[in-house]
Amino acid sequence: MKLYLGSPVRVQSLLLMLALAGFIIASLVRRETVERWGWRILVLAAAGLVLCTLAATRDGYHLSVQNAIDGSVAAGLFNVKSVQSVICSICGGVIFLAGLSALFVPHQTYRFWVFAVLSAAFTVKVLTIEVSRVILHLQG
């Protein structure tokens, strides 16, 4: 439990992760009644960015970046060149480009699919990091 409840940042990231998962599920379950997918895209993208910032802080990713630049500090939980970093960077790019495209295409059907893509990319990012954290915790 220390993995998720050991500090305020861990608790905040866990709560936001659960809230976003609930938001995604509720949105997809009620998709027939949703009229404005653009707002849901905005909420998911903004809250997802906050969650990624909290998770990066929680896992010391800034230390990994500094370590890669000058080696003056020990790396955080995930190395800059790790599989986790690459997967999350690709998903982040997909989220950015898909979200940006929704600004220029006003059709709600298109925006629904953008929301679905953002949801999938967000899920891949969360699963990649959280499963990796659990595996690393169990190993050491």
ABEGO torsion letter per residue (X at the ends): XAAAAABAAAAAAAAAAAAAAAAAAAAAAAAAABABAAAAAAAAAAAAAAAAAAAAAAAGAAAAAAAAAAGABBBBABBAABAAAAAAAAAAAAAAAAAAAAAABABAAAAAAAAAAAAAAAAAAAAAAAAAAAAAAAAX
